[in-house]
């Protein structure tokens, strides 16, 4: 934390970003720092890999964020780049190789995911804290350490980040920290009820039609302890949905009482999959994600896989999770 705070204080031009297909945690954290650093006179910009999903538009991201997918010939020099909600540079490509690495004097990852055993390592300046329930908590601590007073914009962004990644405070790492921060943020007029609705409500008729089709195709393994679901990008397009709107499907599946784990395969194009893995805690799935070239949390992880045959990929994942369930005795 001291290194990060010192780096921010010494930098005049600061770039903020998060992983591609951003979620509420990374987006909220970077916007909170954007507002905070503006207050102390820093020249700060937010540049993300791709467009913000529409569910987060209540934060007015397009007023503050430049999208590399729309402006690939960016010309920028920065003293410091802060990367939120990932420590894996592959999740920032092609932004990382094209802009961040050659044009930022210093790069630091601000993240709460475990560092990969086999894969890119974060820079030595990075702040990795796997005890934090969200990146928003870490952004809050940075703002406090800098002595920047909170305001409504900062509080709204931080509350979005923390609320999203704890799933309405369901996953708080057995710590009161998330609740304590939220209580302070609610002293500002941020309309928490509306934030909850934007993040977890406002489902469309098309989304429920998609869910009815998708959930009816679940396959079960290991005596009903493992659920596997395949979703195709063409199905999302058919129902006029964005990619982000498939994100919560696996969390719905995990509400099934008998399950210990679930795997969702989103086929973005022929042979190209986004694999999402979940566990209720009896087994870890981070290792399975790493075998596929990904990462994440111990009990919630994922990977992007290219050039794969679905049957083979599913078989590999089912075998790995089945082995873990067998070893755990569940």
C-alpha positions as CSV (number, residue, x, y, z in Angstrom):
1,X,0.0,0.0,0.0
2,X,2.8,2.4,0.8
3,X,4.4,1.8,-2.5
4,X,1.2,2.4,-4.4
5,X,0.4,5.6,-2.5
6,X,4.0,6.9,-3.1
7,X,3.8,6.0,-6.8
8,X,0.5,7.9,-7.1
9,X,1.8,10.9,-5.3
10,X,4.9,11.0,-7.5
11,X,3.0,10.6,-10.7
12,X,1.3,13.5,-12.6
13,X,-0.1,11.6,-15.5
14,X,-2.0,8.5,-14.5
15,X,-3.8,5.9,-16.5
16,X,-6.5,3.6,-15.1
17,X,-7.9,0.4,-16.6
18,X,-9.4,-3.0,-15.9
19,X,-9.8,-6.3,-17.7
20,X,-11.7,-6.8,-20.9
21,X,-15.5,-7.4,-20.7
22,X,-15.3,-5.4,-17.4
23,X,-17.6,-6.1,-14.5
24,X,-19.0,-4.0,-11.7
25,X,-15.9,-4.5,-9.4
26,X,-13.2,-3.4,-11.8
27,X,-15.3,-0.6,-13.3
28,X,-16.4,0.8,-10.0
29,X,-12.9,0.7,-8.6
30,X,-11.3,2.5,-11.5
31,X,-14.1,5.2,-11.6
32,X,-13.7,5.8,-7.9
33,X,-10.0,6.4,-8.3
34,X,-10.7,8.6,-11.3
35,X,-12.9,10.9,-9.3
36,X,-10.5,10.8,-6.4
37,X,-7.4,11.6,-8.3
38,X,-9.1,14.4,-10.1
39,X,-9.7,16.0,-6.8
40,X,-5.9,16.2,-6.0
41,X,-5.0,17.7,-9.4
42,X,-3.7,14.6,-11.2
43,X,-3.9,14.3,-15.0
44,X,-5.9,11.0,-15.0
45,X,-7.6,9.0,-17.8
46,X,-9.5,5.8,-17.9
47,X,-8.8,3.6,-20.9
48,X,-10.5,0.2,-21.1
49,X,-10.1,-2.6,-23.6
50,X,-13.7,-2.7,-24.8
51,X,-17.2,-1.1,-24.3
52,X,-18.9,-1.1,-20.9
53,X,-21.9,-3.5,-20.6
54,X,-25.2,-1.6,-20.6
55,X,-26.2,-2.7,-17.1
56,X,-23.5,-0.3,-15.7
57,X,-24.6,2.7,-17.7
58,X,-26.1,4.3,-14.6
59,X,-22.5,5.2,-13.8
60,X,-22.2,7.2,-17.0
61,X,-19.0,5.4,-18.0
62,X,-18.9,6.8,-21.6
63,X,-18.4,10.3,-20.2
64,X,-15.1,9.2,-18.6
65,X,-13.8,6.2,-20.4
66,X,-11.9,5.9,-23.7
67,X,-12.3,2.5,-25.4
68,X,-9.3,0.9,-27.1
69,X,-11.6,-1.1,-29.3
70,X,-12.9,2.2,-30.8
71,X,-9.6,4.1,-30.8
72,X,-6.9,1.6,-31.4
73,X,-4.3,4.2,-32.4
74,X,-4.2,5.8,-29.0
75,X,-1.2,8.2,-28.4
76,X,-0.5,8.5,-24.8
77,X,2.4,8.7,-22.3
78,X,1.8,8.1,-18.6
79,X,3.9,8.1,-15.5
80,X,1.8,5.4,-13.9
81,X,-0.8,2.9,-14.9
82,X,-3.1,1.2,-12.3
83,X,-4.8,-2.0,-13.5
84,X,-7.9,-3.1,-11.4
85,X,-9.4,-6.5,-10.8
86,X,-6.8,-8.6,-12.5
87,X,-3.1,-9.4,-12.2
88,X,-3.0,-11.3,-15.5
89,X,-1.9,-9.0,-18.4
90,X,-3.4,-11.4,-20.9
91,X,-6.9,-10.1,-19.9
92,X,-5.9,-6.7,-21.1
93,X,-4.8,-7.6,-24.6
94,X,-4.4,-6.0,-27.0
95,X,-4.4,-2.8,-24.9
96,X,-1.5,-4.1,-22.7
97,X,1.0,-4.7,-25.5
98,X,0.0,-1.8,-27.7
99,X,-0.4,1.0,-25.2
100,X,0.3,0.2,-21.6
101,X,3.7,-1.6,-21.7
102,X,5.4,0.7,-24.2
103,X,3.9,4.0,-23.0
104,X,3.6,3.8,-19.2
105,X,6.7,4.3,-17.1
106,X,5.3,2.2,-14.2
107,X,2.5,-0.4,-14.2
108,X,0.8,-1.7,-11.0
109,X,-1.9,-4.3,-10.6
110,X,-4.5,-3.7,-7.9
111,X,-6.2,-7.0,-7.4
112,X,-7.7,-9.5,-5.0
113,X,-7.3,-12.7,-7.1
114,X,-4.5,-15.2,-6.4
115,X,-1.4,-14.8,-8.5
116,X,-1.1,-17.6,-11.1
117,X,1.2,-20.5,-10.4
118,X,1.9,-20.8,-14.1
119,X,1.3,-17.7,-16.1
120,X,2.2,-13.9,-16.2
121,X,3.3,-12.4,-12.9
122,X,2.2,-9.0,-11.7
123,X,4.8,-6.2,-11.5
124,X,6.7,-5.8,-8.3
125,X,4.9,-2.5,-7.7
126,X,1.5,-4.3,-7.6
127,X,-0.8,-4.6,-4.6
128,X,-2.4,-8.1,-4.4
129,X,-4.6,-8.8,-1.4
130,X,-6.6,-12.0,-1.6
131,X,-8.2,-11.3,1.8
132,X,-10.2,-8.4,0.3
133,X,-13.7,-9.4,-0.8
134,X,-13.5,-7.0,-3.8
135,X,-11.2,-4.6,-5.6
136,X,-13.5,-1.9,-4.5
137,X,-12.3,-2.4,-0.9
138,X,-8.8,-2.0,-2.1
139,X,-9.6,1.2,-4.0
140,X,-11.3,2.5,-0.8
141,X,-8.1,1.9,1.2
142,X,-6.0,3.7,-1.4
143,X,-8.3,6.7,-1.4
144,X,-8.2,6.8,2.4
145,X,-4.4,6.4,2.5
146,X,-4.1,9.4,0.1
147,X,-6.2,11.4,2.4
148,X,-8.8,12.2,-0.2
149,X,-12.3,12.9,1.2
150,X,-15.2,10.8,-0.2
151,X,-17.9,12.5,-2.2
152,X,-21.1,11.2,-3.9
153,X,-19.4,10.2,-7.1
154,X,-16.6,8.3,-5.4
155,X,-19.1,6.7,-2.9
156,X,-21.4,5.6,-5.7
157,X,-18.6,4.0,-7.7
158,X,-17.2,2.2,-4.6
159,X,-20.6,1.0,-3.5
160,X,-21.2,-0.5,-7.0
161,X,-17.8,-2.3,-6.9
162,X,-18.2,-3.8,-3.5
163,X,-21.9,-4.7,-3.8
164,X,-21.3,-6.3,-7.2
165,X,-18.4,-8.5,-6.2
166,X,-19.8,-9.6,-2.9
167,X,-23.1,-10.4,-4.7
168,X,-25.2,-8.2,-2.3
169,X,-22.8,-9.0,0.6
170,X,-23.2,-12.8,0.3
171,X,-19.5,-13.4,-0.2
172,X,-17.6,-11.3,2.3
173,X,-14.7,-13.6,3.3
174,X,-16.1,-13.9,6.8
175,X,-15.1,-10.3,7.4
176,X,-17.1,-7.3,8.5
177,X,-15.0,-5.0,6.3
178,X,-17.4,-4.8,3.3
179,X,-20.3,-3.9,5.6
180,X,-18.3,-1.3,7.5
181,X,-17.2,0.4,4.2
182,X,-20.7,0.2,2.8
183,X,-22.1,1.9,5.9
184,X,-19.7,4.8,5.5
185,X,-20.6,5.1,1.7
186,X,-24.3,5.1,2.5
187,X,-23.8,8.4,4.4
188,X,-23.7,9.9,0.9
189,X,-26.8,10.2,-1.3
190,X,-26.0,7.4,-3.6
191,X,-29.5,5.6,-3.8
192,X,-28.4,2.1,-2.9
193,X,-31.8,0.7,-3.9
194,X,-31.4,1.8,-7.5
195,X,-27.8,0.5,-7.6
196,X,-29.1,-3.0,-6.4
197,X,-31.7,-2.9,-9.1
198,X,-29.3,-2.0,-11.9
199,X,-26.8,-4.7,-10.8
200,X,-29.2,-7.6,-10.0
201,X,-32.6,-6.6,-11.3
202,X,-34.0,-5.0,-14.4
203,X,-34.2,-8.3,-16.3
204,X,-35.9,-8.2,-19.7
205,X,-38.4,-10.5,-21.3
206,X,-35.7,-11.5,-23.7
207,X,-33.3,-12.4,-20.9
208,X,-35.9,-14.7,-19.3
209,X,-36.6,-16.4,-22.7
210,X,-32.9,-17.0,-23.0
211,X,-32.7,-18.4,-19.5
212,X,-35.6,-20.7,-20.1
213,X,-33.7,-22.2,-23.0
214,X,-30.3,-22.3,-21.4
215,X,-31.3,-23.8,-18.0
216,X,-33.3,-26.5,-19.7
217,X,-30.1,-27.8,-21.2
218,X,-28.1,-28.5,-18.0
219,X,-26.2,-31.7,-17.8
220,X,-25.5,-33.3,-14.4
221,X,-22.5,-35.5,-13.4
222,X,-21.2,-37.0,-10.2
223,X,-24.6,-38.0,-8.8
224,X,-26.0,-34.5,-9.3
225,X,-23.1,-32.7,-7.6
226,X,-21.7,-31.2,-10.9
227,X,-23.8,-29.2,-13.4
228,X,-22.5,-28.4,-16.9
229,X,-24.1,-25.9,-19.2
230,X,-23.3,-24.7,-22.8
231,X,-24.3,-21.3,-24.0
232,X,-23.7,-20.0,-27.6
233,X,-23.1,-16.5,-28.6
234,X,-25.7,-17.0,-31.4
235,X,-28.3,-17.6,-28.6
236,X,-27.4,-14.3,-27.0
237,X,-27.6,-12.5,-30.4
238,X,-31.0,-14.2,-31.1
239,X,-32.4,-12.8,-27.9
240,X,-30.8,-9.3,-28.3
241,X,-28.5,-9.8,-25.3
242,X,-25.0,-8.7,-24.6
243,X,-22.2,-11.1,-23.7
244,X,-22.2,-9.7,-20.1
245,X,-25.8,-10.9,-19.7
246,X,-24.7,-14.5,-19.6
247,X,-22.4,-13.8,-16.6
248,X,-25.1,-14.5,-13.9
249,X,-26.3,-17.8,-15.4
250,X,-23.8,-19.9,-13.6
251,X,-24.7,-18.2,-10.3
252,X,-28.3,-19.1,-10.8
253,X,-27.3,-22.7,-11.5
254,X,-25.3,-22.8,-8.2
255,X,-28.6,-22.3,-6.3
256,X,-29.4,-25.9,-7.0
257,X,-29.3,-27.6,-3.6
258,X,-27.5,-30.8,-4.6
259,X,-24.6,-29.1,-6.4
260,X,-21.1,-28.7,-5.2
261,X,-19.7,-27.3,-8.5
262,X,-20.8,-26.0,-11.9
263,X,-19.1,-25.2,-15.2
264,X,-20.5,-22.9,-17.9
265,X,-19.1,-23.0,-21.4
266,X,-19.9,-19.9,-23.4
267,X,-19.1,-20.5,-27.1
268,X,-18.2,-17.1,-28.5
269,X,-17.3,-18.5,-32.0
270,X,-16.6,-21.9,-33.4
271,X,-13.9,-23.5,-31.2
272,X,-13.6,-20.4,-28.9
273,X,-14.9,-20.7,-25.4
274,X,-15.2,-18.7,-22.2
275,X,-15.2,-21.2,-19.4
276,X,-16.7,-20.2,-16.0
277,X,-16.3,-22.4,-13.0
278,X,-17.9,-22.2,-9.5
279,X,-17.7,-24.2,-6.3
280,X,-19.7,-24.0,-3.1
281,X,-16.5,-24.4,-1.1
282,X,-15.9,-28.2,-0.7
283,X,-13.4,-28.1,-3.7
284,X,-11.3,-25.5,-5.4
285,X,-11.7,-24.7,-9.1
286,X,-8.9,-22.2,-9.5
287,X,-6.5,-25.1,-10.4
288,X,-8.9,-26.3,-13.1
289,X,-9.0,-22.8,-14.6
290,X,-5.2,-22.6,-14.5
291,X,-4.9,-25.9,-16.5
292,X,-7.0,-24.1,-19.2
293,X,-4.8,-21.0,-19.2
294,X,-7.0,-19.0,-16.9
295,X,-7.3,-18.1,-13.2
296,X,-9.5,-16.3,-10.7
297,X,-10.5,-17.1,-7.1
298,X,-10.3,-20.4,-5.3
299,X,-14.0,-21.1,-5.7
300,X,-14.8,-18.9,-8.7
301,X,-12.5,-19.0,-11.7
302,X,-12.5,-19.0,-15.5
303,X,-10.5,-19.2,-18.6
304,X,-10.6,-18.3,-22.3
305,X,-9.9,-21.3,-24.6
306,X,-9.3,-21.1,-28.3
307,X,-9.1,-23.9,-30.9
308,X,-11.1,-26.4,-28.7
309,X,-13.6,-29.1,-29.5
310,X,-16.5,-28.8,-27.1
311,X,-16.8,-32.5,-26.3
312,X,-13.1,-32.7,-25.5
313,X,-13.0,-29.5,-23.4
314,X,-16.1,-30.5,-21.5
315,X,-14.6,-34.0,-20.9
316,X,-11.4,-32.5,-19.5
317,X,-13.2,-30.1,-17.1
318,X,-15.7,-32.8,-15.9
319,X,-12.8,-35.2,-15.3
320,X,-10.8,-32.6,-13.3
321,X,-13.8,-31.5,-11.2
322,X,-14.9,-35.1,-10.7
323,X,-11.4,-36.0,-9.4
324,X,-11.5,-33.2,-6.9
325,X,-15.0,-34.1,-5.7
326,X,-13.8,-37.7,-5.3
327,X,-10.7,-36.7,-3.3
328,X,-12.7,-34.4,-1.1
329,X,-15.1,-37.2,-0.3
330,X,-18.2,-35.3,-1.3
